[in-house]
């Protein structure tokens, strides 16, 4: 019984650590502007109308895609995101920059930015 519980805890910890390393990798590799464009692109226009299960499945796909990305793919992605950023109207870029500045100015509430994932694969044990 104890071995089963320990094995389940180890699996949950490994999944959680993998999720954090993927998210941390994205935060290290992309600028805040690139990250915002990337997330909007990956979520798609129907994100808010998706059920919780659909969102969790989509998040898992995004994590898997990010984790499997090689350096050349990352370089291509950054070039694509930079091109989209440069093609944006100046007013839109200023609005996004202000949003990012406001977000960075907020005091950190807790680790994980005060958010908890409802997805089973991301939840801490």
N, C-alpha and C positions, 0 to 999 in steps of 0.2 A: 504494500500500500504506500509506504513512504517513498519507495523508488518511483512509483508511478507519479506521485505528486511532484517529486523532485524533477522527474523527466519533463512533465508538463510545464513546470516553472522555467526550466532551462530552455525549452522550445519557445515559450512566450518571451523570455528575455532576449533570445537570439533574434526573434522577429522584430521586437521593439528596437533593439540595437541596430538592426539593418535599416529599419525605417528612419531612425535618427541619422545614420551615416549618409543615407541618400539625401535627406533634407539638408544636412550639413554641407554635403558636397555641392548641392545646388546653391546654397547661400555663399559658399566660398568661390564658386566658379562664375556666377552671374551677378551683375550689378543689380541694385534694387529695381531700376527701370526695366532691365532685361527680364528679371524674374517676374515682374508684374505682367509684362506682355506675354511671357511664356505661359504663365498660369491662366491668363484669360484665353489664350489660344487653345490650351489643352482642355480646359473646362468646357469651352464651347458656349454658344448662346443659350442652350436649353438647360444649363447647369441648375438654375434655381427651380426648374419645374421637375427635376429628377427626384425619385424617391431616395430615401436614405441608403437603401441597399444598392441602388444604381450609382449613387455618388461614391460609395465605398469601393465598388467594383472599378469605377473609373479611376479613383485615386490609386488603387493597386496597379492598374495598367500604367499609369503615369510613373509610379515608383519603379516598376520593372523596366520601362523604357529608359528612364534616367540611369538606373543601375547598369544597364547593358550598353550604355553609350561609350564609344571609344573616343580617344582624343580628337581624331579627325571629325567625327560626328559632332562633338562639342564645339569645335572650331566653326564648323558649318552652321550650327544652330546659333552661335553668337553672332555670326555675320548676318544671318537672316533676321535675328531680333534687332540688331543695330540698324539694318536697312529699314525695318518697319518703324523703328523709333525715329529715324531721320525723315521718313516720309510723312510722319504725323504733322498736323498743323501745330504751329507754335503755341496757340492757346491750349490745345489738348496736352502738349508736353508740359506746359507750366502748371496745369491742373494736376497732372500726375506727380510732378516734382513736389508740389505743395502737399499733396496727399502723403507722399513718402516722408517729407520733412515733419509733418504733423505726427505721423506714426512713430518716427524715431524720437520725437520729443516727449512722447508719453513715457511716464515712468514704468519700468518693468513691474508687472503685477506679481507674476510667479514665473517659475521656469516653464518653458514651453509657450511663452507669451500669453499665459492665462487661458489657453484653449485645451480642450480635451477632445480627442477624436471619438466619434461614436462607432467607428469601424472596429470590429473585433481584432483585426490584425495589428492595429496601432495602439490599442489600449494597453496600459501598463498592467502587469499582473497584480 
